[in-house]
Amino acid sequence: MTLRLTTLPNGFRIVTEHMPGLKSASAGVWVMAGGRHERAEQNGIAHFLEHMAFKGTQRRTSLQIAEEIEDVGGYINAYTSREMTAYYARVLENDVALALDVIGDIVLNPAFDKKEIEVERHVILQEIGQALDTPDDIVFDWLQEVSYPDQAFGRTILGPEERVSAFTRKDLQGFVSEHYGPGQMILAAAGGVDHDVIVKQAEAIFGGMKAKPATTFQPASFKGAERREVKDLEQVHFAMAFDAPGYRHPDVYTAQVYATTMGGGMSSRLFQKVREERGLCYSIFAQSGAYEDTGQITLYAGTSAEEIGELTQITMDELKRAADDMSEAEVARARAQIKAGMLMGLESPS
């Protein structure tokens, strides 16, 4: 790996990896401003802001943003998570400068046109409605809420309808002013890229930003509880979470191995016992997620109302049994899966 890191005087960071032989590249700006950085009355605004970035800037209309990237065969998108918002593009190597110019423009110069705010507000309300109608999606929002009750880390990324319905142009500008400083941003690029060229362009686009004080967020504290929602559906959607290490803790790797052995593939314990041997479900898995100061091991399965009792009992039995008889072969298999997944992922600039 040929990772290079440069930090501008104002704190803006640029990290790149040149990947020989690649004719394409991925590049983007990651902003340390996600759901957990919102106050209660701001819940959903980071995601709203992500949407508004594509609705026009002082230099480009929303159509021009899309056309300039797609005219060269590229792809541009964004996402909001609990700890960050990302704006990124995938283009051919000769179009990296264009991609960074567009990304810099939508991050630094959003127009926040009042008409476009109303249009996108309606889009997001539709997105919230769609999530509420997708049980294997919304169940994880509910799980997050009961795992971290009355905390920013437990609130939904999309936000509640009443908050989204009330956000104003001033609210969006305020969140940007508070959280979108150069020290809260990282430009990352990989593939057919030249570090020095990207640093020079980053200096031109982001170098004039004034540093902002580092923002703080409410520490996460895993509590745990139970929540049941009754809906007229064909299946019961069952999710369970356990407290786990954050990504700064050395045990984060142990948590990843454990989750993989329990439900990370077709050979995992839960897949074999619950699906292959008993036929109680179509989908069952376990995964480990890590954040700055907390983490979760999450289990999910979908089954019928008549069989949810048996499924949960077997799941709990397997969790207990794994504490006593997890074999070296299972651990080695999980390590191999994680290693292979990481190395395969590193072969792509995305």
C-alpha positions, 0 to 999 in steps of 0.5 A: 500500500502506498498511502500518503497523508498531508494536512493543510495549515488549517487542519484539512487532511488529504489521504490518497493511495495510488493503485498501479494499473488502475484507470479509474479512481474514487474520491470524496470528502468525509465530514465528521458530522453525522447523526450523533452530532445533532442536538435533539431538535436537529435530529435528521438535519445532517441527512437533510443537508446531504440531500441538499448538497445535490440541489444546486450551488452558487455555480451549478444547478442540480442538473449540472451537478449530475450532468458534469459527472455523468458526461464523463461516465462517472458516478456521484453520491453521498451518505449520512451515518452516525459519525460522518457524512460522505460525498464521493464520486467514481470517475476515470483517472483523467477526470479526478480533478473534475470530480473534486471540483464538483464535490468541493462545490457541493460541500462548500457552496450549497445554494439552499434554495427555498423552493428546492428545500421544500422539494427535498423535504417531500423526498425525505418524508417519502424516504421515512415512510418507505423505511417505516414500511420496510420491517427489516430496515426499520427494526434496526432503527428501533434496536438502536433506540432501545440500545442507546435510549435518550441519546444522540447515538440512539436516534434515527439518521433520517429523523422524525417526520415532525423535525424534518417538516420544520427545518428551515434554510437557517437551520441548515446553514447553522449546522454547516457553520457549526460542523463543516470546518476544515479540521472536521474534513478528510479528502480521500482518494484511491486508484489512478491518482497523483497525491501531489496533484490532489494536494495542490487542488485541495489547497485551492478549494479548501485551503482558504477555509478558516479553522473551527473549534472541534465539536463535541458529542454526547458519549454513547452508553449502551443500556439495552431494553426490549421493544415489540411492535405489532404489525400485520405482516407475514413474518416476525423480524427479530433483532438483538444487540450486545454491547461491543468495543469501539474501533479504538479498543484492541478487542474490536478485532475479537468482536469481529471474529466472534460475530463472524463465527456466529452468523457471518456466512453459510458455515456459521453456527446460527446459519447452520443450526437455525436455517440448515438444520431446522429450516426456521428462517430464510435469512439469519446473520450476525455482524459487528459494528464499531464506532469511536466510543462504542460498538455493537454485535447485532443479530437478525432473523426473520421467521413466522409468528409460530416459530419465533419462540423456537428460533429465539431459544435456539439462538440463545442456546447457541450464544451460550454454547459458543462461550464454552466450545468454540473451536480453533477451526471456527476461529480460523475460518472467521479470521480467513473470511475477514482477511479475504474480505478486507483484501478483496475490498482493497483491490477496488478504489471504492 
